[in-house]
Amino acid sequence: MTTNQSTIRLKGQSDWPDWYTFIRMNAKSNGIWQFCNPDSDEVLTPPIRPGRPVNPTIEQITLFEADSRVYSEELKQYERRTHALQKTMRDITTTIEMTMLSWLVDADTPREALRCLKNRYQRTPEAEKMLAYRTYRDHLTRLKRSNTHQWIQSCETYISKALRLGCEEMSVTHQQATLLNALKGTYPDFAAPLAAVTTREATDNISPDDRLSGIQILHQFRTWLEAGHGEEYSKSGGAYATWQQRDDAQPSRVPAKGPSDLNNNNNNRKKKKERPVPFCLLDGMKHFYTDCFYLNPYIRPSGWTGDASRLQTAQHPVLQSSSRNKGLGNPTI
């Protein structure tokens, strides 16, 4: 749902629990849920104005004035609730997909709109149980790809939800077996000793109430990690799954570049940009035209004479053309 206050949006059945909770909590905070609840029939009715008595006595006048004050307060409350109901209806219609609006053509109140959507999207109790259990089992397989502490926190949530819904599969024995089986491939040092304990509990026929539950196992696992156990565990972020099994396809991480790496890269780029130094046929040395005494008279040291034949060669039109292209002009020797 996309509003100024929330990012929850009803797009399908998977969004229904969170979206419905959002609408219910907002209506409760405004004191009108009893008039929106699709499972209730309570209707908001306006207060009745007290009638003015004819030829009243003093006692009747006093009673009328008291009733009028009560009516005034009830009228204000009625107007506030009416406004809140209108806002709730607006929240419903603006936080669902456009294609769903056609279902609400005959819905004049939030209750009617919620009933219509509930009939389409709310799962049966059995379906809720199946989904909760499947979500828990799927989550167990994600340990190798998750931050371990976040994985523990989510796992606690899924176990609690499955137990709250009354999933028959979530017995204490099943919690122990599934959790320790998920942990033993990644953290065998933790799972193996605890598996021996749980096996002994089952063998000794200890009452389920006195055995380790899934939540208790996760609490012990968190404490074990915080004590510094577990390969590549760090206090700042927990253990990640990039190290688990060597045959798991894990994307490689590029190490961060330090100052020395940046300097090396800069030097490499400079080397690539540098031109190769040519071999001079006049003096047998490696340098550019601008550094040749024969071709560039402006850099000749005082008293330099050179070789006459080479000086003559330097006057060849081809060499002079090259030297002019290098910005040496047309010097005379």
C-alpha positions in Angstrom: 0.0 0.0 0.0 1.4 3.4 -1.0 0.3 6.3 1.1 2.0 9.2 2.9 2.2 7.1 6.1 2.7 3.6 4.8 4.5 1.6 2.2 2.1 -1.4 2.5 -0.2 -2.0 -0.5 -2.7 -4.7 -1.1 -1.7 -6.4 -4.3 -2.7 -10.0 -3.6 -3.3 -12.7 -1.0 0.2 -12.5 0.4 -0.3 -8.9 1.3 -3.7 -9.4 3.0 -2.5 -10.0 6.6 -0.2 -7.0 6.8 -2.7 -4.7 4.9 -5.6 -5.8 7.0 -3.6 -5.2 10.2 -2.7 -1.8 9.0 -6.4 -0.8 8.4 -7.5 -2.4 11.7 -4.8 -0.6 13.8 -5.6 2.8 12.2 -9.3 2.3 12.8 -8.7 1.3 16.4 -6.5 4.4 17.0 -9.5 6.5 15.7 -11.9 4.6 18.0 -14.1 3.3 15.1 -13.0 -0.3 14.6 -16.3 -1.6 16.0 -18.0 0.1 13.1 -15.5 -1.3 10.5 -15.0 -4.8 11.8 -16.3 -7.1 9.0 -17.2 -9.7 11.7 -19.4 -7.2 13.6 -22.7 -5.5 12.9 -22.5 -2.5 15.2 -23.5 0.7 13.4 -22.7 4.3 14.1 -25.9 6.2 14.9 -26.3 9.9 15.5 -27.3 11.1 19.0 -30.9 12.1 19.7 -31.5 15.7 20.4 -33.4 16.2 23.7 -36.9 17.8 23.4 -37.7 21.1 25.0 -40.5 20.6 27.6 -43.6 22.7 27.3 -44.4 24.8 30.4 -41.4 23.3 32.2 -40.8 23.3 35.8 -37.5 24.4 37.3 -36.6 20.7 37.7 -37.4 20.0 34.0 -35.4 23.0 32.8 -32.4 21.8 34.8 -32.7 18.3 33.4 -33.1 19.7 29.8 -29.9 21.8 30.2 -28.0 18.7 31.4 -29.3 16.6 28.5 -28.4 19.4 26.1 -24.8 19.4 27.3 -24.5 15.6 26.9 -26.1 15.8 23.4 -23.5 18.5 22.4 -20.6 16.2 23.4 -22.2 13.1 21.8 -22.7 15.1 18.6 -19.1 16.1 18.5 -18.0 12.5 19.0 -20.4 11.4 16.3 -19.0 13.9 13.8 -15.4 12.9 14.7 -16.2 9.2 14.1 -18.0 10.0 10.9 -14.9 11.9 9.6 -12.7 9.0 10.7 -14.9 6.5 8.9 -14.6 8.6 5.7 -10.8 8.6 6.1 -10.7 4.9 6.6 -12.8 4.4 3.5 -10.3 6.6 1.6 -7.4 4.6 3.0 -9.0 1.4 1.8 -9.7 2.6 -1.7 -6.3 4.3 -2.2 -4.2 1.4 -0.9 -5.5 -1.4 -3.1 -4.8 -2.1 -6.8 -6.9 -0.2 -9.3 -8.4 -3.4 -10.6 -9.9 -4.1 -7.2 -12.0 -1.0 -7.2 -14.6 -2.6 -9.4 -15.3 -5.1 -6.6 -16.2 -2.3 -4.2 -18.8 -0.5 -6.4 -21.7 -1.5 -4.0 -19.6 -1.0 -0.8 -20.8 2.2 0.9 -19.0 1.7 4.2 -15.5 0.5 5.3 -17.2 -2.6 6.8 -18.7 -3.5 3.4 -15.4 -2.9 1.6 -13.5 -5.1 4.1 -16.0 -7.9 3.9 -15.7 -8.0 0.2 -11.9 -8.0 0.2 -11.8 -10.5 3.1 -14.0 -13.0 1.2 -11.5 -12.8 -1.7 -8.2 -12.8 0.1 -8.4 -14.1 3.7 -7.0 -17.7 3.9 -8.7 -20.4 5.8 -7.2 -21.4 9.1 -5.8 -24.5 7.6 -4.2 -22.6 4.7 -2.7 -20.2 7.2 -1.1 -23.1 9.1 0.3 -24.7 5.9 1.8 -21.3 4.8 3.3 -20.6 8.2 5.0 -24.1 8.3 6.2 -23.9 4.7 7.7 -20.4 5.4 9.6 -21.8 8.4 11.0 -24.7 6.4 12.0 -22.5 3.5 13.8 -20.2 5.9 15.9 -23.0 7.3 17.5 -23.4 3.8 18.6 -19.8 3.6 21.2 -19.9 6.4 24.2 -20.1 4.0 23.0 -17.0 2.1 22.0 -14.8 5.1 23.5 -12.8 7.9 23.4 -15.3 10.7 21.9 -12.9 13.4 19.2 -11.8 11.0 18.5 -15.4 10.2 18.1 -16.2 13.9 15.7 -13.3 14.4 13.5 -14.2 11.4 13.5 -17.9 12.4 12.2 -17.0 15.9 9.4 -15.0 14.3 8.4 -17.9 12.0 8.5 -20.5 14.8 6.3 -18.2 17.0 3.8 -17.7 14.3 3.5 -21.4 13.4 3.0 -22.2 17.1 0.5 -19.5 17.5 -1.6 -20.8 14.6 -1.4 -24.3 16.1 0.6 -26.1 13.4 0.5 -29.8 14.2 3.9 -30.3 12.6 5.7 -28.0 15.0 6.2 -30.4 17.8 9.2 -30.0 20.1 10.9 -33.0 18.5 10.3 -31.6 15.0 11.7 -28.2 16.0 14.8 -29.8 17.4 15.4 -32.1 14.4 14.8 -29.4 11.7 16.8 -26.7 13.4 19.8 -28.8 14.3 19.8 -30.4 10.8 19.9 -26.9 9.3 22.8 -25.8 11.6 25.0 -28.9 11.4 26.2 -28.3 7.9 27.3 -24.8 8.7 28.0 -24.8 12.5 28.8 -28.4 13.3 30.7 -27.4 16.5 27.4 -26.1 17.9 24.9 -28.5 16.4 26.6 -31.9 17.1 26.8 -31.6 20.9 23.3 -30.3 21.1 22.0 -33.1 18.9 23.3 -35.6 21.4 21.5 -33.8 24.2 18.2 -33.7 22.3 18.5 -37.4 21.4 19.1 -38.3 25.0 16.0 -36.3 26.0 13.9 -38.2 23.5 15.3 -41.5 24.6 14.6 -40.8 28.3 11.0 -39.8 27.5 11.3 -36.4 29.0 8.2 -34.3 28.9 8.0 -31.9 25.9 7.6 -29.0 28.3 11.0 -29.8 29.9 12.8 -30.3 26.6 14.6 -27.7 24.5 12.3 -25.8 22.2 13.2 -24.2 18.9 13.3 -20.8 20.5 15.6 -22.0 23.3 17.9 -23.6 20.7 18.1 -20.3 18.8 18.8 -18.4 22.0 21.7 -20.8 22.8 23.0 -20.4 19.3 23.0 -16.6 19.5 24.9 -16.8 22.8 27.4 -19.2 21.3 28.1 -16.9 18.4 28.4 -13.8 20.7 31.0 -15.7 22.7 33.2 -15.7 19.6 32.6 -19.1 18.3 31.9 -19.9 14.6 34.2 -19.5 11.7 34.7 -15.9 10.5 32.4 -14.6 13.1 32.8 -10.8 13.8 31.2 -8.9 16.5 30.2 -6.1 14.2 28.0 -8.1 11.8 27.8 -11.8 12.5 28.9 -14.7 10.3 28.0 -14.5 6.7 27.6 -17.4 4.4 30.3 -16.7 1.9 32.6 -19.2 3.6 30.4 -22.2 4.1 30.7 -25.1 1.7 33.4 -24.8 -0.9 31.3 -26.2 -3.6 28.6 -23.6 -3.1 28.5 -21.1 -6.0 29.3 -17.8 -4.2 29.9 -14.6 -6.1 33.5 -13.4 -5.6 34.0 -10.1 -3.8 36.4 -7.5 -5.1 38.7 -6.2 -2.3 38.7 -2.6 -1.6 41.5 -0.6 -3.1 44.0 1.0 -0.8 46.2 4.1 -1.5 49.1 1.9 -2.9 46.7 0.3 -5.4 45.5 3.7 -6.5 49.1 4.9 -7.0 50.0 1.8 -9.0 47.0 2.3 -11.2 47.9 6.0 -11.8 51.5 5.0 -12.6 50.2 2.3 -15.0 48.0 4.8 -16.8 51.0 7.2 -17.1 53.1 4.5 -18.6 50.5 3.7 -21.1 50.3 7.4 -22.2 54.1 7.8 -22.5 55.4 7.7 -26.1 58.3 5.3 -26.9 61.7 7.1 -27.2 63.0 6.8 -30.8 66.6 5.8 -31.8 68.4 8.8 -33.5 70.3 7.8 -36.7 72.5 11.0 -36.4 74.2 10.5 -33.0 73.2 6.9 -32.3 71.3 7.8 -29.1 67.7 7.5 -27.9 65.9 10.8 -27.8 63.3 12.9 -29.5 63.9 15.3 -32.3 63.7 18.2 -29.9 66.6 16.7 -27.9 69.0 16.2 -30.9 71.9 18.7 -31.2 72.1 18.1 -34.9 68.4 18.8 -35.6 67.7 21.4 -32.9 70.4 24.1 -32.9 68.7 25.9 -30.0 69.8 23.4 -27.5 73.4 23.0 -28.6 75.9 23.8 -25.8 78.4 26.6 -26.3 81.5 25.4 -28.3 79.7 22.3 -29.6 80.9 21.5 -33.2 79.6 18.0 -33.9 80.4 15.9 -37.0 80.4 17.8 -40.3 79.0 14.9 -42.3 76.2 14.4 -39.8 75.5 18.2 -39.8 75.2 17.9 -43.6 72.9 15.0 -43.3 70.7 16.9 -40.8 70.0 19.4 -43.6 68.3 16.7 -45.7 64.7 17.9 -46.6 63.1 14.9 -45.1 64.7 15.5 -41.7 64.1 19.2 -41.8 60.4 18.5 -42.6 60.2 16.2 -39.6 61.9 18.8 -37.3 59.5 21.5 -38.5 56.6 19.2 -37.7 58.0 19.0 -34.2 57.9 22.7 -33.8 61.6 23.5 -34.4 61.0 25.9 -37.3 63.6 26.0 -40.1 66.9 26.6 -38.4 70.1 27.4 -40.3 73.4 26.0 -39.3 
